[in-house]
Amino acid sequence: MKYIMSILLVLGLSVNAASDLKGKLESKLVDTSGKKVKKDYLKSKKMYVFYFSASWCGPCKAFTPQLNKWYKSANKEAFELILASADRDKSSMLKYMKKSKMTFPGLPPKDVKSTGVVKFAARGIPFIAVVDASGKVVKKGDAYNMLTYLKSTFSK
């Protein structure tokens, strides 16, 4: 067991990745006013739905209202939708969140990288990645196709 833990440490992997991801996210997530979310905000969540998007992206701006509509009626007990911003700065992200009437938290651009969430992204946006609490990707793809999956998996 010591040998396995040593290998994990050398590779930079955490033995407790689930709590690491949750902790990293909770300390960085903000609401539309820019305030950090409450501690234990993600406590009961078993899945994170990362929405990679940006204020300057036309397809993102066209898709976001559809995502908002679904999110309002979704069964949110087991998951949390999180904007993983591809904007240049936090201010642009917050303006986008307000203008788009997002009711889910956002992860500012610099924190998408520092938390490791960037590893779930793709080259293009809008993009959605569903990740379990341990950090394992459950499903990912372009946002339009992923909305069908989200509706079948997390709707009431």
N, C-alpha and C positions, 0 to 999 in steps of 0.2 A: 504493500500500500504506500509506503514511504517513497518507493521508486516511482510509482504512478504520479503521486503528488508533485515530486520533483520535476518530472517531465512536464506536467501541466504548468508549473511555475516558470520553467525555462521557456516554454512556448508562449507564455503570457496569458494563459487561460485561467479562469477562475473556477474554483471548486464550487462556488456558490453563485453561478452566473445569473440565476433568476433574480435573486435579491439585488445583485449588482445592477442589472438593467433597470429594475424597478426604482432603486435608489437614485441612479443617475438621472432617470426621467423625472422623478418627482421633484428633484432639486432644481430642475431646469424648465419645466412646463409652466406656461403662463396663460392667463385668460385674455380676453380681448382688450382689457384695460391695461395689460402688461404686468398685472400682479401674479406672483407665483401661486400655484395651486397649493391647497392645504396638504400638510404631511399626511401620508396614508391615503391620498386620493386614489391611488391605484391598488389599494390593499386587496380588494375582493376580485380584481380583474384577472382573468386567466389568459386573455388574449389582448394584443395591441394591434390596432389597425392603423398603420402609418400611411398618411395621405401626403405624398410628395407633390408639392405644388408651389406656385409663385405668382405674385401680383402681375408680373409682366407677361405671363403666359396666356395667350388667347384661348387655347383649348381648355386650360385650367379654369379660367373665368367662366367659360361656357358650361363646364362640368360641375362646378361647385354647387350651384343651386340644386341639382339632382341629388348630390350627396347630402346636402343639408336636409332636403325633404325626406330622404330615407332615414337619416339619423334621428330626426324628430320622432319617428314612429318605431324605431328599432328597439329590440329588447337589449338594454344596455347593462344587464346584470353581469355578464361574463366578459365583456370587452370594453375597451375605450378607444375611440377614434382620436387620433393625434395628427395635427398638421405638422409635417416635417418640412419646414420652409426652405425653399431654394432661392429666396430673395437675397439681396445684397446685405441687408441689415435688419435688425429687429424692428425698427420703426416702420419700414416698408411692410413687413409681415403683419404688424398690428393694424395698420391701415387696411390691408387686404382682408384681414379677419373681420374687422368692423364693417367694411363696405359689403362684404359677402355674407354678412350676418351668420358667421360661424358660431356655434354654441359649444364647440369642443375646444380643448386646449391646443396651444401651439408650442412647437419646439423651435426656438430661434435658430437662424442659419448657422451661427458658429457652434451651437450646441448639437446640431445634427451630426457634426463630425466628432466633437469631444465625447459624446455619449456612445459613439459607435453605431448609431442608427444609420449612418451613411452606408454601411455594408449591406443594408436591405434595399437600397435604391437601384435604379436602372439609369440608363443614359437619358431617356426621355421622360417628360412629364406631360400630363398628369399620370401618376403611377401609384399603385396601392400595394402594400405588403402586409399580410396578416402574419403576425409573429406570436408564438406562445410565450408564456411567462419565463420560460427557460432561455428564450432567445432563438428558438428554432423557427425557421420560416415554414409556415403551414401552406401558404399559397401566395403568389404574387403575380402581377401582370398590369397591363394598361388599365387605367381607372374605369373606362367604359365597360370592359369585359368583367372586371372585378366587381362591379356594382351588382351584377346578376348573382354572383357568388355570395356577396354580403347579404343580399335580400333573402336568399334561400337558407343562409346559415344563422343570421342574427335577427330576423324579423319576428315580431310577436305572433 
